[in-house]
Amino acid sequence: MTEKLIPVSGVEVDSKTKCKHYRTSKDIIAIKFKCCNTYYPCHSCHEEVADHDPILWSPEEWNTKAILCGECHNELTILQYMNCQSVCPHCQSAFNPGCQTHYHLYFEG
């Protein structure tokens, strides 16, 4: 059976969702932007590629699958991502813990 990969938009995006702006071995998540229902590796990619301003996910929507692990390609809910301690609950790959400093760019609260 062939695995169907979820498309990720952005600038210089590789197969693990790393982009021009964030390329470390732990920069392997993409975030679905509520405004366009499209995955991007980061806020800078959305800013460069999308033709609109972002809309933040409200706390009432944090059970929505909106985080993509670039290693195993499983989707996580926003809450799963926020509570995973920077480790994918599906494949145990490490995520960049510094991404937490950008939550205000994606999530209300």
N, C-alpha and C positions, 0 to 999 in steps of 0.2 A: 504494500500500500504506500502511495506517495504522500509525504507530509505536505500539507498546504501551508505555505508561509504567509504570515500576515504582512502586508506591505507597510514599510516605514518610509515616510518622506523626510527630506532634509538635505543637508549639504555634505557630500562625500560620505554617505552612510555605507558601512560595511555589513557583512552578513550577521554580525553580532550586535548591531545597532550603535556601534561607535560612530562618531561623526567628526567633522572638521574641528569642532569646538572642544570635544571631550573624547580622548582617545586612549585612556589608560586601560589596562586589562580589566578593571572593575567598572568601567563605563559601559555596561551591557544591559541597560534598560531603555525602553522607549515609553513615552507617556502619550496616551490618547488625549488629544485636546477636545474638550467638550464642544467648543465652538464649531468645529468642522468634522468631528468624529474621525479624526485622522491621527495615526501615531507619528510622533516626532521624537528623535533622540533627546532634544533639549529645547529650551525656550528660545535660544538664539537661532536654531534651525527654523522654528515656527516663524520667528520674526523675519528671517530672510526669505522664506519661501511662500508663506501664506499672504493673502491680500487683505487680511482683516486682523483686528485685535483679538487676543485670547479671552476666553470666558473661563472663570475658575469653577472647579467642582465644589459644590456646597457640601457641608457635612452630611446632609440627608442623602447624598448620592455616593458616599464613600463605599457602598457595597457594590458599586459598578466595577466591572472588569475594565481597567483602564491603564494597566501597567503590563508591559511585555518584557519577559526575560529574553535577552538576546542570545543566551546560551542554549536553553531548551525550548524556547518559543512558546512557553506556557503563559497564559494571561493570569494576572493576579488582580484582585480587587484593590482599590486604593487602601482600604483598611489592612488587608493582608500585607501589602507593601510597607505601610507605615509601621507595622508590628513585626516585621520579619528580621529585625536587627541586622539589616544589610546582607542577608543570605537568602537566596531563592529557596522557598519551601519545597519546590519540586526537584531541583537538581543540585542544591547546595552550593551553587556558584556564588562567589562574593560580589556584592554590589558596592559601588562607591558610597561610603557613609557620608561624604561631603554633600551628596545630593539633598540631604535633609535641609541644608541651608537655603535651598531653592523652593521648598514647599510652598511658600507664599506666592510664588509665580504660577502655581498650578491649582492649589487647593485653598478654599476659604477656611478661615478658622483661626 
